[in-house]
Amino acid sequence: MARPRIVRMELRHRALQVLCLADPEQKAAAALELFAQAATLSIADTAPAAPTDPDALPGRPERPELLQAASPTQRADHLIEIYPWLAPETLEAAAVHIVNENASFKSRWRRLVALADKFNTAIGDLAACRNGCCYCCSMPTLIYRHEAVILSRASGRTCVELSFRPHQQVLAETETVPIRPCPFLASGRCSVYEKRPMICRLHNSLNDNPRDCDLSVPQGLRGEVMAFNPDLIEMAYHALVRSHSPRASWGTIHQFFPN
């Protein structure tokens, strides 16, 4: 009596089965398994019959439900639902409370920095800002002298002395500042991230497109940046610095580090 012939499934038949799988994870796992076994499988003279349903090849997961993209305002409202302390009146009160504490400037400055970092972390998941995104790093970045000193110590670079100018004058000067990368930007990343100034810790965008912060794009071709209001902390920070040193020099990061 003749022994039954055992026919192993051939390569193209197996490949078709993998191609028809609808689940992406199952398809990826099956493809890897098939690749590992390919050398042990035969190849038939004829190709296997394709599925009668043309939509079954290749297999696809069910079409997801399309949802309307959230607007920046909706994102801000959602953030407040998750983190009630982000409510404008609550966040502003927390910042003002730190400024009015009976403590040293350094202690209050550190607490405001901690609040800014907490703010930055909370909005991170819904912001356009991501690791490696550096469009905002070509914006005019205004810092105080004590922040320039911190950057100087962290980087080993020398910062120049700037004379005191009224804030309105400094702001007017930024209107004519050319677009150029931050002197501490290296390969698209901040080289002094842990010591970055307050303005950098607070900057954010709730837009969909991070390139809306790219000043090299003409204004009419990029969206207006909608941010979770950084002034709630930044105004308290200005008040703290001015109360401690009314004539503290203030200028762009390039003015402190021209080279």
Secondary structure, 3 states (H helix, E strand, C coil): CCCCCCCCCCHHHHHHHHHHCCCHHHHHHHHHHHHHHHHHCCCCCCCCCCCCCHHHCCCCCCCCCCCCCCCHHHHHHHHHHHCHHHCHHHHHHHHHHHHCCCCCHHHHHHHHHHHHHHHHHHHHHHCCCCCCCCHHHHCCCEEEHHHHHHHHHHHCCCCCCCCCCCHHHHHHHHHHCCCCCCCCEECCEECCHHHCCHHHHHCCCCCCCHHHHCCCCCHHHCCCCCCCCCHHHHHHHHHHHHHHCCCCCEEEHHHHCCC
